[in-house]
């Protein structure tokens, strides 16, 4: 199933913050999940290519899998990051996203890895 548009917008903001190197911000607001700012920065630097924003079309139809065990609407998804040298890269965000009752989307990075 494709994720709702407002959820894709939150993924786009997270990717923007990663591209801008705002690792501390991502960690402080809880989006980094189990990774702290240093681990997140290390994983991206280790990959070796500079992140760039994907084209807007990458955010239009993001597939997600509904997590049945949660009370709130919750999805798991993977999102490929882009780099200046490669375009679409092998570096992938694994995310859990919850849509709260008051309309706030909670997003957490489960992992960041080269797939």
GIQUI-V171604 format. One record per residue. N is the residue number from 1. RES is the residue in one letter. SS is DSSP state (h for helix, s for strand, l for the rest). OMEGA is omega in degrees with one decimal (none if undefined). BURIAL is # if it has 9 or more other C-alpha atoms within 8 Angstrom, else .. Layout:
{{N RES SS OMEGA BURIAL} {N RES SS OMEGA BURIAL}}
//
This chain:
{{1 X l 177.3 .} {2 X s 179.9 .} {3 X l 176.6 #} {4 X l -176.7 .} {5 X h -177.9 .} {6 X h 176.0 .} {7 X h 177.7 #} {8 X h 177.4 #} {9 X h 178.1 #} {10 X h 175.7 #} {11 X h 178.9 #} {12 X h 178.8 #} {13 X h 177.6 .} {14 X h 179.5 #} {15 X h 177.4 #} {16 X h 179.9 #} {17 X h 175.3 #} {18 X h 179.8 #} {19 X h -179.1 #} {20 X l 179.2 .} {21 X l -178.2 .} {22 X l -174.8 #} {23 X h 179.4 #} {24 X h 177.9 .} {25 X h -179.4 .} {26 X h 179.2 #} {27 X h -177.3 #} {28 X h -177.5 .} {29 X l 172.6 .} {30 X l -178.0 #} {31 X l -178.2 #} {32 X l 178.0 #} {33 X l -177.2 #} {34 X l -179.7 .} {35 X l 172.1 #} {36 X l -175.2 #} {37 X h -178.5 #} {38 X h 179.8 .} {39 X h 178.8 .} {40 X h 179.2 #} {41 X h 179.3 #} {42 X h -178.5 .} {43 X h -179.9 #} {44 X h 179.2 #} {45 X h 179.4 #} {46 X h 178.7 .} {47 X h 169.7 .} {48 X l 178.5 .} {49 X l -178.8 #} {50 X l 178.2 #} {51 X s 171.8 #} {52 X s 177.7 #} {53 X l 173.7 #} {54 X l 174.7 #} {55 X l -179.5 .} {56 X h -179.1 .} {57 X h 178.9 .} {58 X h -176.9 .} {59 X h -174.5 #} {60 X l -178.1 .} {61 X l 178.4 .} {62 X l 179.7 #} {63 X s 176.9 #} {64 X l 179.3 #} {65 X s -178.7 .} {66 X s 177.0 .} {67 X l -173.5 #} {68 X l -173.6 .} {69 X l -177.7 .} {70 X l 178.0 .} {71 X l 178.1 .} {72 X l 174.9 .} {73 X s -175.6 #} {74 X s -179.2 #} {75 X s 166.2 #} {76 X s 178.6 #} {77 X s 173.5 #} {78 X s 179.0 #} {79 X s 179.4 #} {80 X s 176.3 #} {81 X s -179.6 #} {82 X s 176.5 #} {83 X s -179.6 #} {84 X l -176.7 #} {85 X l -171.2 .} {86 X l -164.3 .} {87 X s 177.5 .} {88 X s -173.7 #} {89 X s 175.1 #} {90 X s 179.8 #} {91 X s -171.1 #} {92 X s 172.4 #} {93 X s 170.3 #} {94 X s -169.4 #} {95 X s 166.4 #} {96 X s -175.6 #} {97 X s 177.1 #} {98 X s 177.5 #} {99 X s -174.7 #} {100 X l -177.8 #} {101 X l -178.8 .} {102 X l 174.1 .} {103 X l 177.9 .} {104 X l 179.2 .} {105 X s 176.7 #} {106 X s -177.3 #} {107 X s 179.3 #} {108 X s 173.9 #} {109 X s 175.4 #} {110 X s -179.6 #} {111 X s 175.9 .} {112 X s -174.2 #} {113 X s 175.1 #} {114 X s -179.4 .} {115 X l none .}}
//
